Amino acid sequence: MRSVIIVHPSFEASWPWVADVLFSLWQAQGSVEFIRTLPGDNRPLSACVTDAGTITRLIALGTPTTPACVKTLTALQEIAVYEGHGPHDIGKAFAERGVQVHAHTNEGYWGQSVAEYALGLTLCGLRRIPQNHHTILSDLSPWNYAPTDGVGRPGQRGYQYGDDARFVNGTLAGKRLRIVGAGNVASRYAAFAHAIGADIAAWDPYASEPCFHRTGARQVFKLEYLMSDAEIFAPIVPLTAETEGLITAKLIDALPRGCLIVLVTRANVCDMKAIRRRVLADELSLAADVFDLEPLPLKDPLLGRSNVIHTPHNAGRTRDANVAYAQRLADQFKRLG
């Protein structure tokens, strides 16, 4: 058996640890050849390896793979090919020749990372953790919890109380969290929040009933019913032709004043003009890793506001997500030894 892993820099721009993890996993089973091509090297796979006709197991990550490669790899038994270059039906061509083709999908690998990040954004949005961190670098006023004129008043500052009473704040426990989606990321996020004690309802017409039970979420059958009592609103669905603009301006306007919106998948599932309008009017708070404009212009009015948490679209691509990607791919191959 001859095992080869070949990776192109274009793949590692998105998944920088996957190839090395795969190499370690296969190396534990026996001999494996590892090829990392150079930037700009777009030669077909068969030109990047020696004795292509003797390879039996192959993982090709972003390296151009052509119909000629299918003919050259005569001894191949198993392959996983990420079709970053070349025809996107190349896996089918290998399968028609009797090669076992292991499907490459990007579903699921970053689910845990994004869900945990969403939880972190939610907690930061409730407690204004990033704003307080930033402010005390140059200003002592956040340390002063004394009420105005020394007189305590409901909802104003007091001893160690620094939350913004205009928006939902305090603990996640007991808060009404309303989620659009019950899939890979949304269900994990719901489960985390449920474990803390949030009251969760979710809408997803494509999810089966057990998806809601597993997360402790009450299933809502009409999207508009999800908005009216939300203290925290999190649309967590992929951006597709069906979901783009799913959360309309009318739905955004139905959110109660003070509601926290959490965005971690794709912003344009929402009417972002409506979100911007209400956030800039101090009617809603926002905790977002994704935006309608990316990167956000440095003068974007959302930046630096007391009611906005903003991070640069980095929720999912953790090293752990890379390891999960590699492990799931490696597990599809027959083990050697």
C-alpha positions as CSV (number, residue, x, y, z in Angstrom):
1,M,0.0,0.0,0.0
2,R,1.3,3.5,-0.9
3,S,-0.3,6.5,0.8
4,V,0.1,10.0,-0.4
5,I,-1.2,13.4,0.9
6,I,-0.8,16.4,-1.3
7,V,-1.9,19.9,-0.4
8,H,-2.0,23.2,-2.4
9,P,-1.5,26.6,-0.7
10,S,-4.9,27.7,-1.8
11,F,-6.5,25.1,0.5
12,E,-4.3,26.0,3.4
13,A,-5.3,29.6,3.2
14,S,-8.7,28.4,4.6
15,W,-7.6,25.3,6.5
16,P,-4.0,25.8,7.7
17,W,-3.7,22.8,10.0
18,V,-5.8,20.1,8.2
19,A,-3.0,18.6,6.1
20,D,-0.5,18.3,9.0
21,V,-3.1,16.7,11.2
22,L,-4.0,14.2,8.4
23,F,-0.3,13.4,8.0
24,S,0.1,12.7,11.7
25,L,-3.0,10.4,11.7
26,W,-1.8,8.4,8.6
27,Q,1.8,8.3,9.8
28,A,0.6,6.5,13.0
29,Q,-0.7,3.7,10.7
30,G,2.5,3.4,8.6
31,S,4.4,5.0,5.8
32,V,2.9,8.0,4.1
33,E,4.3,10.6,1.7
34,F,3.5,14.2,2.3
35,I,3.7,16.8,-0.5
36,R,3.1,20.5,0.0
37,T,3.2,22.4,-3.3
38,L,4.5,25.9,-3.6
39,P,2.4,29.0,-4.2
40,G,1.6,29.4,-7.9
41,D,2.3,25.7,-8.6
42,N,-0.9,24.7,-10.4
43,R,0.5,21.6,-12.1
44,P,-2.0,18.7,-12.1
45,L,-1.7,16.2,-9.4
46,S,-0.2,13.5,-11.6
47,A,2.7,15.8,-12.4
48,C,3.4,16.5,-8.7
49,V,3.9,12.9,-7.6
50,T,6.4,10.2,-8.7
51,D,5.2,6.9,-10.0
52,A,1.5,7.9,-9.9
53,G,0.5,4.5,-11.0
54,T,1.6,2.9,-7.7
55,I,-0.5,5.1,-5.3
56,T,-3.3,3.2,-3.5
57,R,-4.5,5.8,-1.0
58,L,-4.6,9.5,-1.8
59,I,-5.8,12.7,-0.2
60,A,-5.6,15.7,-2.6
61,L,-6.4,19.1,-1.0
62,G,-6.7,21.9,-3.6
63,T,-4.2,20.4,-6.0
64,P,-5.5,20.5,-9.6
65,T,-6.9,17.1,-10.5
66,T,-7.8,16.5,-14.1
67,P,-9.3,13.6,-16.1
68,A,-5.8,12.7,-17.1
69,C,-5.0,12.1,-13.5
70,V,-7.8,9.6,-13.3
71,K,-6.2,7.6,-16.0
72,T,-2.7,7.9,-14.5
73,L,-3.6,6.8,-11.0
74,T,-4.1,3.2,-12.0
75,A,-3.5,1.4,-8.7
76,L,-5.7,3.8,-6.7
77,Q,-8.2,2.2,-4.3
78,E,-9.3,5.2,-2.1
79,I,-9.3,8.9,-2.6
80,A,-10.5,12.1,-1.1
81,V,-10.2,15.1,-3.4
82,Y,-11.0,18.7,-2.5
83,E,-11.9,20.2,-5.9
84,G,-10.6,23.7,-5.4
85,H,-9.1,23.5,-8.9
86,G,-10.2,21.5,-11.9
87,P,-13.6,20.0,-12.9
88,H,-16.0,19.6,-10.0
89,D,-17.1,16.2,-11.1
90,I,-13.7,14.6,-10.8
91,G,-14.8,12.5,-7.9
92,K,-17.5,10.9,-10.0
93,A,-14.8,10.1,-12.6
94,F,-12.8,8.2,-10.0
95,A,-15.9,6.4,-8.8
96,E,-16.8,5.3,-12.2
97,R,-13.4,3.6,-12.4
98,G,-14.1,1.7,-9.2
99,V,-12.2,3.9,-6.8
100,Q,-13.8,4.4,-3.4
101,V,-14.3,8.2,-3.2
102,H,-14.7,9.8,0.2
103,A,-16.9,12.8,0.1
104,H,-15.5,16.2,1.1
105,T,-18.0,18.4,2.7
106,N,-17.5,21.5,4.9
107,E,-20.6,20.9,7.0
108,G,-20.0,20.5,10.7
109,Y,-16.3,21.0,11.2
110,W,-16.7,24.5,12.7
111,G,-20.1,23.9,14.3
112,Q,-18.7,23.7,17.9
113,S,-16.4,26.7,17.4
114,V,-19.2,28.9,16.0
115,A,-21.7,27.8,18.7
116,E,-19.3,28.5,21.5
117,Y,-18.4,31.9,20.0
118,A,-22.1,32.7,19.7
119,L,-22.5,32.0,23.4
120,G,-19.5,34.2,24.1
121,L,-20.9,37.0,22.1
122,T,-24.2,36.7,23.9
123,L,-22.6,36.9,27.3
124,C,-20.5,39.9,26.2
125,G,-23.6,41.6,24.8
126,L,-25.5,41.1,28.1
127,R,-22.6,42.4,30.3
128,R,-20.7,44.8,27.9
129,I,-17.5,43.0,28.7
130,P,-15.5,44.3,25.6
131,Q,-16.6,47.9,26.1
132,N,-15.6,47.8,29.8
133,H,-12.3,46.2,28.9
134,H,-11.5,48.8,26.3
135,T,-12.7,51.8,28.4
136,I,-10.6,51.2,31.5
137,L,-7.5,51.2,29.4
138,S,-7.7,55.0,29.3
139,D,-10.5,56.1,31.6
140,L,-11.2,55.6,35.4
141,S,-14.8,56.5,35.3
142,P,-16.1,52.9,34.9
143,W,-14.7,52.2,38.3
144,N,-17.0,54.8,39.8
145,Y,-20.3,53.1,40.6
146,A,-21.7,55.9,42.7
147,P,-25.3,56.9,41.7
148,T,-25.8,60.4,40.3
149,D,-25.8,62.9,43.1
150,G,-25.2,60.0,45.5
151,V,-28.9,59.1,45.3
152,G,-29.7,55.5,44.4
153,R,-32.4,55.2,41.7
154,P,-33.9,52.1,40.0
155,G,-32.0,51.1,36.9
156,Q,-29.1,53.4,37.4
157,R,-25.6,52.8,38.5
158,G,-24.9,51.4,41.9
159,Y,-22.3,49.4,43.7
160,Q,-20.7,47.1,41.1
161,Y,-23.7,47.5,38.8
162,G,-22.4,48.7,35.4
163,D,-24.8,47.2,32.9
164,D,-26.8,49.3,30.5
165,A,-30.4,49.2,31.7
166,R,-31.6,50.5,28.3
167,F,-30.9,47.0,26.8
168,V,-31.4,43.5,28.0
169,N,-28.6,42.7,30.5
170,G,-27.5,40.6,33.3
171,T,-27.7,36.8,33.3
172,L,-28.5,34.6,30.4
173,A,-30.4,32.4,32.8
174,G,-34.1,33.2,32.6
175,K,-33.8,35.3,29.4
176,R,-36.1,34.6,26.5
177,L,-33.8,33.5,23.7
178,R,-35.4,33.1,20.3
179,I,-33.5,31.3,17.6
180,V,-34.0,31.0,13.9
181,G,-32.5,27.6,13.0
182,A,-32.1,24.2,14.6
183,G,-29.2,22.9,12.6
184,N,-25.6,22.2,13.3
185,V,-24.6,25.5,14.9
186,A,-28.0,26.7,16.1
187,S,-28.8,23.4,18.0
188,R,-25.4,23.5,19.8
189,Y,-25.9,27.1,20.8
190,A,-29.4,26.4,22.0
191,A,-28.2,23.5,24.1
192,F,-25.5,25.6,25.7
193,A,-27.9,28.4,26.5
194,H,-30.5,25.9,27.8
195,A,-27.9,24.4,30.2
196,I,-27.3,27.9,31.6
197,G,-31.0,28.3,32.1
198,A,-32.3,30.4,29.2
199,D,-35.9,30.0,28.0
200,I,-35.5,28.9,24.4
201,A,-37.9,28.9,21.5
202,A,-36.8,28.1,17.9
203,W,-38.2,28.2,14.4
204,D,-36.9,25.9,11.6
205,P,-39.3,24.4,9.0
206,Y,-36.6,22.0,7.8
207,A,-35.7,20.5,11.2
208,S,-37.3,17.4,12.7
209,E,-39.0,17.5,16.1
210,P,-36.1,15.7,17.9
211,C,-33.8,18.6,16.9
212,F,-35.8,20.8,19.2
213,H,-36.1,18.3,22.1
214,R,-32.4,17.7,22.2
215,T,-31.7,21.3,22.8
216,G,-34.4,22.1,25.2
217,A,-36.1,24.5,22.7
218,R,-39.8,24.9,22.3
219,Q,-40.7,24.6,18.6
220,V,-42.4,27.6,17.1
221,F,-44.3,27.1,13.8
222,K,-44.7,30.7,12.7
223,L,-41.6,32.9,12.4
224,E,-43.5,36.0,13.4
225,Y,-44.4,34.4,16.7
226,L,-40.7,34.2,17.5
227,M,-40.1,37.9,17.6
228,S,-42.7,39.4,19.8
229,D,-41.3,38.5,23.2
230,A,-37.6,38.0,22.4
231,E,-35.0,39.4,24.8
232,I,-32.2,37.8,22.7
233,F,-32.7,37.1,19.0
234,A,-30.2,34.8,17.1
235,P,-30.8,34.0,13.4
236,I,-28.4,31.1,12.9
237,V,-28.9,29.7,9.4
238,P,-26.7,29.5,6.3
239,L,-27.0,32.1,3.6
240,T,-28.8,30.6,0.6
241,A,-31.2,31.8,-2.1
242,E,-34.0,30.8,0.3
243,T,-32.7,32.4,3.4
244,E,-31.3,35.7,2.1
245,G,-33.5,38.4,3.5
246,L,-35.5,35.8,5.5
247,I,-35.6,38.1,8.5
248,T,-37.5,41.1,7.0
249,A,-37.6,44.7,8.2
250,K,-41.1,44.0,9.5
251,L,-39.8,41.1,11.7
252,I,-36.9,43.2,12.9
253,D,-39.3,46.0,13.8
254,A,-41.4,43.5,15.8
255,L,-38.5,42.9,18.2
256,P,-39.1,44.5,21.6
257,R,-37.1,47.6,22.5
258,G,-33.9,46.6,24.2
259,C,-33.5,43.2,22.6
260,L,-30.0,41.8,21.9
261,I,-29.4,40.5,18.4
262,V,-26.6,37.9,18.0
263,L,-25.2,37.4,14.5
264,V,-22.6,34.6,13.9
265,T,-23.4,32.9,10.6
266,R,-24.4,35.3,7.8
267,A,-25.7,38.8,8.4
268,N,-27.7,39.0,5.1
269,V,-30.2,36.5,6.2
270,C,-31.5,39.7,7.9
271,D,-32.6,43.0,6.6
272,M,-29.5,44.7,7.8
273,K,-30.8,48.2,7.0
274,A,-33.5,47.6,9.5
275,I,-31.1,46.3,12.1
276,R,-28.7,49.2,11.5
277,R,-31.6,51.7,11.8
278,R,-32.8,50.3,15.2
279,V,-29.3,49.8,16.6
280,L,-28.2,53.3,15.7
281,A,-31.4,54.6,17.3
282,D,-30.4,52.8,20.5
283,E,-33.5,50.6,20.3
284,L,-31.6,47.3,20.0
285,S,-28.2,46.1,21.0
286,L,-26.0,44.0,18.7
287,A,-23.4,41.3,19.2
288,A,-22.0,40.4,15.7
289,D,-19.2,38.5,14.1
290,V,-20.7,38.9,10.6
291,F,-21.9,42.0,8.8
292,D,-23.5,43.2,5.6
293,L,-20.2,44.9,4.7
294,E,-17.0,43.0,5.3
295,P,-14.6,44.3,6.3
296,L,-16.5,47.1,8.0
297,P,-15.2,50.5,6.9
298,L,-13.2,52.1,9.8
299,K,-15.8,54.9,9.8
300,D,-18.8,52.6,9.9
301,P,-21.3,54.0,12.4
302,L,-21.7,50.6,14.1
303,L,-18.1,50.6,15.3
304,G,-17.3,51.7,18.8
305,R,-20.9,52.0,20.0
306,S,-21.8,51.2,23.6
307,N,-24.6,48.9,22.4
308,V,-22.5,47.0,19.8
309,I,-20.1,44.1,20.1
310,H,-18.1,43.6,16.9
311,T,-15.5,41.0,15.9
312,P,-14.0,40.3,12.4
313,H,-15.8,37.1,11.1
314,N,-13.5,34.7,12.9
315,A,-16.0,32.5,14.8
316,G,-15.4,29.2,13.1
317,R,-11.9,28.7,11.9
318,T,-10.3,27.5,15.1
319,R,-7.5,24.9,15.2
320,D,-10.0,22.6,16.8
321,A,-12.2,22.9,13.7
322,N,-9.2,22.0,11.5
323,V,-8.5,18.9,13.7
324,A,-12.2,17.9,13.4
325,Y,-12.1,18.3,9.7
326,A,-9.0,16.1,9.4
327,Q,-10.2,13.5,11.8
328,R,-13.6,13.1,10.0
329,L,-11.9,12.8,6.7
330,A,-9.3,10.3,7.9
331,D,-12.0,8.1,9.6
332,Q,-13.5,7.4,6.2
333,F,-10.5,5.6,5.0
334,K,-9.7,2.0,5.8
335,R,-7.2,1.8,8.6
336,L,-3.9,0.2,7.9
337,G,-2.0,-2.1,10.3
